[in-house]
Amino acid sequence: MAPTDDHPGEQAAGAPVRLLEIRDTPLSVDEVFRAVGDDAAGGTALFVGTVRNHDGGQDVEALGYSCHPSAQDELRQVAEKVVADFPVRALAAVHRVGDLQVGDLAVVVAVSCPHRAEAFAACRRLIDDLKHEVPIWKHQRFSDGTEEWVGAC
């Protein structure tokens, strides 16, 4: 966000991209929320994606996420586009890889902006673009013994 002369508190306090990781350890909503804290932000939007117990009419037992080696770089590009298109004060995104169980957190993203409408729109763009552009794939295992791969991009 570009500095303004309107109010000193509106000036950006460092780089808005605060946390971007793809990791094989459990995710923390609190960690992501803390990462986007900013005194000049009037709105913070957070999205948490969890492993659900069904998909396409089938019962999901478990799933695994894997990613291409370029996924971290692609995630940064997605984040930088969101920062360029919205008045983002702070942005964070973490995605899990490895084997997950029903109820586990798969992805947590958050954006803080001066106002709530901007925060909602930026957060929605962040998660939608992450799912469409970052090479992370989901391997679902169903209770009937079948399985499927779902590509994120």
HUFEN-V7890 format. One record per residue. N is the residue number from 1. RES is the residue in one small letter. NEAR is the number of other C-alpha atoms within 12 Angstrom. Layout:
# HUFEN-V7890
((N RES NEAR) (N RES NEAR))
This chain:
# HUFEN-V7890
((1 m 27) (2 a 20) (3 p 18) (4 t 12) (5 d 10) (6 d 9) (7 h 10) (8 p 13) (9 g 17) (10 e 24) (11 q 23) (12 a 27) (13 a 22) (14 g 17) (15 a 22) (16 p 35) (17 v 36) (18 r 31) (19 l 29) (20 l 34) (21 e 33) (22 i 35) (23 r 26) (24 d 20) (25 t 19) (26 p 24) (27 l 28) (28 s 29) (29 v 27) (30 d 17) (31 e 22) (32 v 32) (33 f 29) (34 r 23) (35 a 29) (36 v 39) (37 g 31) (38 d 28) (39 d 20) (40 a 25) (41 a 30) (42 g 25) (43 g 29) (44 t 36) (45 a 38) (46 l 38) (47 f 32) (48 v 29) (49 g 26) (50 t 24) (51 v 28) (52 r 25) (53 n 22) (54 h 21) (55 d 21) (56 g 13) (57 g 11) (58 q 19) (59 d 21) (60 v 27) (61 e 26) (62 a 32) (63 l 36) (64 g 32) (65 y 34) (66 s 29) (67 c 31) (68 h 21) (69 p 13) (70 s 16) (71 a 30) (72 q 27) (73 d 20) (74 e 26) (75 l 38) (76 r 29) (77 q 21) (78 v 32) (79 a 41) (80 e 30) (81 k 24) (82 v 38) (83 v 33) (84 a 20) (85 d 20) (86 f 31) (87 p 36) (88 v 50) (89 r 43) (90 a 45) (91 l 50) (92 a 48) (93 a 48) (94 v 43) (95 h 45) (96 r 37) (97 v 31) (98 g 25) (99 d 25) (100 l 31) (101 q 26) (102 v 23) (103 g 20) (104 d 29) (105 l 31) (106 a 40) (107 v 38) (108 v 40) (109 v 50) (110 a 46) (111 v 48) (112 s 44) (113 c 37) (114 p 29) (115 h 22) (116 r 22) (117 a 21) (118 e 27) (119 a 34) (120 f 28) (121 a 28) (122 a 41) (123 c 40) (124 r 26) (125 r 32) (126 l 44) (127 i 35) (128 d 23) (129 d 27) (130 l 41) (131 k 30) (132 h 20) (133 e 28) (134 v 33) (135 p 28) (136 i 34) (137 w 29) (138 k 29) (139 h 28) (140 q 34) (141 r 29) (142 f 25) (143 s 17) (144 d 14) (145 g 13) (146 t 16) (147 e 21) (148 e 20) (149 w 18) (150 v 22) (151 g 21) (152 a 23) (153 c 20))
